[in-house]
Amino acid sequence: MPKTSMIHARIEPKLKKDAENILEALGMNHTQAITIFYKQIILKKKVPFELNLEENDTLTNYTKIKSKKHLKSLLDID
């Protein structure tokens, strides 16, 4: 059996559940979906979908995360 690595990510529970329902209907689980996503990144050498800023959007419209503590405070997580 090949060695594996763990990915730990936090995600909104409703987003996770909604996506898992769709993946289940497709006969997939989240591990398979993430694996496909990563393989597409490698194959295309980019994120496999378009990422765009809104018109007139600038970097000053975003908050740069300075630390885990800063991120938790922004997300109102204790």
N, C-alpha and C positions, 0 to 999 in steps of 0.2 A: 504494500500500500504506500502511495507517495506521501511524503511529509506535507503537512499543511501549516498555514499561519492563521492566526486569529485576527479579525478586524473588530474593533469595538467602536461603536458610534451611538450617539444619542439622537433620537428622532421623536417627533410628536407621536403619541400613541395612536391617534386617529389616522394619521398619515400612514403609519406602519400597518395598521389593520386594513385600511382600504387597499393599499398596495398588495398586501398578502392575499386578500380576497381575489384580486385580479390575477395574481400569479398562480393561485390555486386553480382557478378556472382554466388557465393556460397549461396546467400540469407541471408547474414549476414551484420551487421554493425560493426563499430569499438568497440562499447561498448560490444557487444556480444562476439567478438573475445578476448578482454581483459579479460572479465569475464571467458571465457573458459581457457585462459592462467593462470589466478590466481587460478582457481579451480584445474588445473593440478599441479601447484606448491604445493598446499596443499595436494592433493592426493598422489603425488610421493615424497613429502618432498624434492624437488630439482627443478631446472629448467628443464622443460620437453624435453630438447634436449641436445645434447652433446656440451660442450664448451671446446675448446682445444687451447693451445698455439702452435705456430709454432715451429718446431724443432729448438733447440738452442735458444729459446726465453727466456728472463729473465725479471724480474721486472724492471731492469734498462732501458729497452727499452721503458718504458711508462712514462708518465708525471703524477705526482700526483697533483690533483686539490687542491689548497690551499684555495680558496674562490670563491664566485660568480664573483668577479672582475677578478680574475685570469682566470677563465673559459671563461669569455667574451673576454678577451684579446687573449686567445689561439684560439678562434673561430672567432676573428676579428669582434665582435659584439659591437656596441656602447652602 
